[in-house]
Amino acid sequence: MQFHFEIVNSKFGKFYILDSRQGLHFILKNNDKRVKSLKKKYNPIKGLFNKNTIKAFLSNSLGKIYPSKVKIKFLECSEFQMLVWKHLLKINPGTRVSYSEFANQISYQKAVRSVASAIGKNPISIIVPCHRVIRKNGSIGGYAWGDKMKKALLDVEV
């Protein structure tokens, strides 16, 4: 299978996007340590397979939902992680849910830390909206690329 990539500038910096005919696989900050290994492992060619992915990513980063759905194919994950990431897609824009509420929604109420860990490893930032999951006390919690970016993503959705 041939993989494709693009580096996209957004208001949050440069992002590395990896896709193929099967769907979107990764959206990571270009300086994320995983990018180097993805390039080596998948040997992608420049130019995304699905050009709409860039529009969807940029629209979502501005709090707007792009009307065309992007097909997603998680490549490197456990079944549990895939369950968590697929459920993240069900959180509506502008909605915030606590880690414990989210764990309860997927019937893992006693595994909040495992759920939070899976959320933190989300490979498709912004389009798979892990930023919508916050702490029970209402604070925003952590984010792979910093609290400032998570707060900004939440603010544009209101």
Residue frames as qw, qx, qy, qz and C-alpha x, y, z in Angstrom:
[[0.000, 0.889, 0.458, 0.000, 0.00, 0.00, 0.00],
 [0.406, 0.390, -0.012, 0.827, 1.26, 3.48, -0.88],
 [0.307, -0.726, -0.431, 0.440, 1.20, 6.11, 1.86],
 [0.270, 0.678, 0.184, 0.658, 1.00, 9.86, 1.25],
 [0.424, -0.547, -0.385, 0.611, 1.94, 12.83, 3.40],
 [0.173, 0.763, 0.156, 0.602, 1.68, 16.57, 3.54],
 [0.373, -0.280, -0.419, 0.779, 2.99, 19.20, 5.93],
 [0.052, -0.754, -0.487, -0.438, 0.27, 21.76, 6.59],
 [0.157, 0.127, -0.333, 0.921, 0.57, 25.18, 8.22],
 [0.329, -0.696, -0.608, -0.193, -2.20, 26.04, 10.65],
 [0.201, -0.838, 0.096, -0.499, -2.75, 28.67, 13.31],
 [0.794, -0.569, 0.205, -0.064, -1.21, 26.13, 15.72],
 [0.290, -0.617, 0.670, 0.293, 1.94, 25.53, 13.70],
 [0.466, 0.386, -0.681, -0.412, 3.02, 22.92, 11.18],
 [0.780, -0.097, 0.518, -0.337, 1.32, 19.51, 11.16],
 [0.065, 0.296, -0.891, -0.338, 2.35, 16.27, 9.51],
 [0.777, 0.172, 0.241, -0.555, -0.57, 14.42, 7.90],
 [0.049, -0.261, 0.929, 0.259, -0.28, 10.81, 6.71],
 [0.747, 0.241, 0.298, -0.544, -2.96, 9.04, 4.66],
 [0.153, -0.141, 0.897, 0.389, -3.48, 6.31, 2.09],
 [0.401, -0.153, -0.634, -0.643, -6.27, 4.88, -0.02],
 [0.422, -0.359, -0.818, 0.154, -7.55, 3.26, 3.22],
 [0.293, -0.883, -0.347, -0.123, -8.04, 6.62, 4.95],
 [0.003, -0.832, 0.318, -0.456, -6.44, 9.19, 7.24],
 [0.823, -0.108, -0.490, 0.267, -3.87, 7.66, 9.59],
 [0.547, -0.400, -0.294, 0.674, -2.06, 10.46, 11.45],
 [0.116, 0.858, 0.058, 0.498, -2.18, 14.19, 12.10],
 [0.712, -0.481, -0.207, 0.467, 0.71, 15.15, 14.35],
 [0.062, -0.954, 0.173, 0.238, 2.64, 18.31, 15.05],
 [0.728, 0.616, -0.280, 0.110, 5.52, 18.25, 12.59],
 [0.111, 0.645, -0.648, 0.389, 8.05, 18.32, 15.45],
 [0.862, -0.307, 0.232, -0.330, 6.43, 15.31, 17.20],
 [0.263, -0.526, 0.801, 0.116, 9.03, 12.57, 17.75],
 [0.702, 0.206, 0.675, -0.097, 6.72, 10.01, 16.05],
 [0.550, 0.766, -0.050, -0.328, 6.95, 11.78, 12.66],
 [0.078, 0.661, -0.721, -0.193, 10.50, 10.60, 11.98],
 [0.363, -0.101, 0.925, -0.044, 9.60, 6.96, 12.61],
 [0.626, 0.544, 0.450, -0.331, 6.43, 7.24, 10.49],
 [0.412, 0.777, -0.338, -0.334, 8.49, 8.53, 7.55],
 [0.039, -0.480, 0.872, 0.090, 10.93, 5.67, 7.91],
 [0.450, 0.080, 0.862, -0.219, 8.31, 2.96, 8.43],
 [0.559, 0.592, 0.532, -0.231, 5.78, 3.96, 5.75],
 [0.380, -0.135, 0.498, 0.767, 8.02, 5.73, 3.21],
 [0.348, 0.740, 0.521, -0.246, 5.22, 8.06, 2.07],
 [0.394, 0.311, 0.371, 0.782, 5.20, 10.17, -1.07],
 [0.008, 0.273, 0.208, -0.939, 4.37, 13.87, -0.99],
 [0.404, -0.039, -0.363, -0.839, 0.79, 14.82, -1.73],
 [0.466, 0.007, 0.717, -0.518, -2.16, 13.45, 0.21],
 [0.088, 0.226, 0.921, 0.305, -4.36, 10.77, -1.31],
 [0.060, -0.767, -0.635, -0.064, -7.48, 12.64, -0.08],
 [0.260, 0.339, -0.008, 0.904, -7.03, 16.36, -0.71],
 [0.424, -0.685, -0.294, -0.515, -10.17, 17.14, 1.36],
 [0.731, -0.393, -0.420, 0.368, -8.29, 16.11, 4.49],
 [0.368, 0.060, -0.142, 0.917, -6.40, 19.42, 4.55],
 [0.261, -0.444, -0.228, -0.826, -9.62, 21.43, 4.26],
 [0.711, -0.520, -0.444, -0.165, -11.24, 19.35, 7.02],
 [0.675, -0.228, -0.359, 0.603, -8.22, 19.71, 9.29],
 [0.195, 0.153, -0.053, 0.967, -7.93, 23.48, 8.82],
 [0.422, -0.496, -0.335, -0.681, -11.69, 24.00, 9.20],
 [0.745, -0.484, -0.457, 0.044, -11.82, 21.94, 12.39],
 [0.562, -0.116, -0.302, 0.761, -8.85, 23.83, 13.83],
 [0.043, -0.207, -0.026, -0.977, -10.90, 27.02, 13.40],
 [0.295, 0.188, 0.677, -0.647, -13.97, 25.49, 15.06],
 [0.631, 0.347, -0.149, -0.678, -15.83, 24.93, 11.80],
 [0.689, -0.005, 0.725, -0.010, -16.96, 21.51, 10.70],
 [0.156, 0.356, -0.647, -0.656, -16.03, 20.68, 7.13],
 [0.770, 0.138, 0.108, -0.613, -19.08, 19.12, 5.43],
 [0.784, 0.321, -0.514, -0.135, -17.20, 16.24, 3.83],
 [0.833, -0.491, 0.245, -0.067, -16.44, 13.34, 6.17],
 [0.246, 0.669, -0.701, -0.011, -12.88, 12.12, 6.20],
 [0.950, -0.070, -0.295, -0.079, -12.43, 8.36, 6.22],
 [0.262, -0.740, 0.569, -0.246, -10.25, 7.31, 9.15],
 [0.935, 0.059, -0.348, 0.039, -8.11, 4.20, 9.45],
 [0.459, -0.777, 0.416, -0.113, -6.19, 3.79, 12.69],
 [0.701, 0.476, -0.530, 0.037, -2.94, 1.95, 11.93],
 [0.460, 0.231, -0.707, 0.485, -1.02, 1.49, 15.15],
 [0.430, -0.382, 0.309, -0.757, -3.27, 0.77, 18.11],
 [0.075, 0.065, 0.965, -0.242, -4.79, -1.79, 20.41],
 [0.176, -0.521, -0.758, -0.352, -8.48, -2.67, 20.22],
 [0.303, -0.690, -0.490, 0.438, -9.02, -0.66, 23.40],
 [0.184, -0.394, 0.127, 0.892, -7.37, 2.44, 21.93],
 [0.040, -0.187, -0.664, -0.723, -9.42, 2.11, 18.76],
 [0.238, -0.642, -0.729, -0.007, -12.61, 1.89, 20.84],
 [0.271, -0.652, -0.256, 0.660, -11.65, 5.06, 22.71],
 [0.138, -0.257, 0.350, 0.890, -10.65, 6.98, 19.58],
 [0.083, -0.364, -0.751, -0.545, -13.80, 6.00, 17.67],
 [0.251, -0.721, -0.622, 0.172, -15.91, 7.16, 20.60],
 [0.249, -0.450, -0.038, 0.857, -14.12, 10.52, 20.62],
 [0.035, 0.125, 0.570, 0.811, -15.64, 11.11, 17.18],
 [0.227, -0.605, -0.737, -0.195, -19.10, 11.06, 18.79],
 [0.269, -0.592, -0.356, 0.672, -18.44, 14.11, 20.97],
 [0.309, 0.827, 0.399, 0.249, -20.20, 17.03, 19.32],
 [0.376, 0.381, -0.084, 0.840, -18.39, 20.34, 18.69],
 [0.246, -0.569, 0.098, -0.779, -18.71, 22.72, 21.61],
 [0.856, -0.437, -0.164, -0.223, -19.33, 19.83, 23.99],
 [0.123, 0.571, -0.724, 0.368, -17.00, 19.03, 26.84],
 [0.902, -0.286, -0.254, -0.200, -17.02, 15.75, 28.72],
 [0.393, -0.725, 0.547, -0.140, -14.96, 14.71, 31.72],
 [0.262, 0.393, -0.879, -0.067, -12.56, 11.80, 31.55],
 [0.247, 0.031, 0.891, -0.380, -14.72, 9.89, 34.05],
 [0.629, 0.439, 0.256, -0.589, -17.95, 10.60, 32.09],
 [0.526, 0.548, -0.538, -0.364, -16.22, 9.47, 28.91],
 [0.062, 0.259, -0.957, 0.115, -14.98, 6.26, 30.57],
 [0.447, 0.216, 0.696, -0.519, -18.52, 5.60, 31.77],
 [0.614, 0.520, -0.082, -0.588, -19.93, 6.16, 28.26],
 [0.575, 0.444, -0.656, -0.205, -17.72, 3.40, 26.87],
 [0.916, -0.315, -0.147, -0.198, -18.39, 1.08, 29.85],
 [0.718, 0.160, -0.423, 0.529, -14.92, 1.42, 31.35],
 [0.314, -0.867, -0.052, -0.383, -15.90, 3.48, 34.40],
 [0.773, -0.603, 0.134, 0.147, -13.29, 1.77, 36.59],
 [0.761, 0.029, 0.258, 0.594, -10.49, 2.37, 34.08],
 [0.132, 0.975, 0.130, -0.121, -10.46, 6.17, 33.87],
 [0.311, -0.732, 0.457, 0.399, -6.66, 6.34, 33.86],
 [0.523, 0.029, 0.747, 0.410, -6.39, 3.80, 31.02],
 [0.361, 0.779, 0.500, 0.111, -9.04, 5.71, 29.08],
 [0.055, -0.963, 0.085, 0.248, -7.20, 9.00, 29.68],
 [0.454, -0.461, 0.613, 0.454, -3.94, 7.41, 28.54],
 [0.501, 0.358, 0.706, 0.349, -5.57, 6.19, 25.31],
 [0.198, 0.934, 0.292, -0.049, -7.06, 9.64, 24.72],
 [0.244, -0.851, 0.297, 0.357, -3.59, 11.15, 25.13],
 [0.447, -0.246, 0.724, 0.465, -2.21, 8.86, 22.43],
 [0.576, 0.685, 0.387, -0.220, -4.77, 9.90, 19.82],
 [0.557, -0.109, 0.471, 0.675, -2.89, 9.87, 16.48],
 [0.192, 0.529, 0.528, 0.637, -5.30, 12.13, 14.58],
 [0.156, -0.383, -0.396, 0.820, -5.38, 15.43, 16.39],
 [0.229, 0.246, -0.017, -0.942, -8.18, 17.95, 15.93],
 [0.548, 0.009, -0.566, -0.616, -10.26, 15.76, 13.57],
 [0.658, -0.343, -0.666, 0.070, -10.52, 13.11, 16.30],
 [0.118, -0.760, 0.067, -0.635, -11.42, 15.62, 19.03],
 [0.672, -0.240, -0.573, 0.404, -9.56, 14.48, 22.14],
 [0.153, 0.212, -0.233, 0.937, -9.39, 18.15, 23.16],
 [0.505, -0.440, -0.251, -0.699, -13.09, 17.96, 24.14],
 [0.788, -0.383, -0.472, 0.096, -12.31, 15.71, 27.12],
 [0.005, 0.689, -0.331, 0.645, -11.53, 17.67, 30.28],
 [0.206, 0.057, -0.824, 0.525, -11.11, 17.08, 34.00],
 [0.280, -0.576, -0.768, 0.002, -14.09, 16.47, 36.27],
 [0.258, -0.613, -0.344, 0.663, -13.49, 19.77, 38.08],
 [0.357, 0.890, 0.260, -0.116, -13.89, 21.70, 34.82],
 [0.169, -0.750, 0.460, 0.444, -10.21, 22.45, 34.24],
 [0.677, 0.564, -0.303, -0.363, -8.97, 21.52, 30.79],
 [0.925, -0.173, 0.319, 0.113, -6.46, 18.84, 31.79],
 [0.408, -0.477, 0.549, 0.551, -3.43, 17.95, 29.73],
 [0.715, 0.670, 0.088, -0.179, -2.85, 17.99, 26.00],
 [0.873, 0.070, 0.192, 0.443, -0.03, 16.56, 23.91],
 [0.470, 0.434, 0.116, 0.760, 0.86, 19.98, 22.49],
 [0.181, 0.034, -0.353, 0.917, 0.15, 22.08, 25.54],
 [0.026, 0.579, 0.692, -0.430, -2.71, 23.53, 27.52],
 [0.104, 0.502, -0.079, -0.855, -2.66, 26.74, 25.49],
 [0.218, 0.102, -0.731, -0.639, -3.50, 24.89, 22.26],
 [0.132, -0.368, -0.920, 0.039, -6.20, 22.79, 23.95],
 [0.031, 0.591, 0.451, -0.668, -7.83, 25.90, 25.40],
 [0.168, 0.401, -0.330, -0.838, -7.72, 27.63, 22.01],
 [0.191, -0.083, -0.885, -0.417, -9.33, 24.60, 20.31],
 [0.099, -0.512, -0.809, 0.272, -12.09, 24.55, 22.92],
 [0.030, 0.550, 0.195, -0.812, -12.60, 28.32, 22.68],
 [0.176, 0.222, -0.517, -0.808, -13.13, 28.33, 18.88],
 [0.189, -0.246, -0.921, -0.238, -15.87, 25.71, 19.23],
 [0.003, -0.473, -0.649, 0.596, -18.04, 27.77, 21.57]]
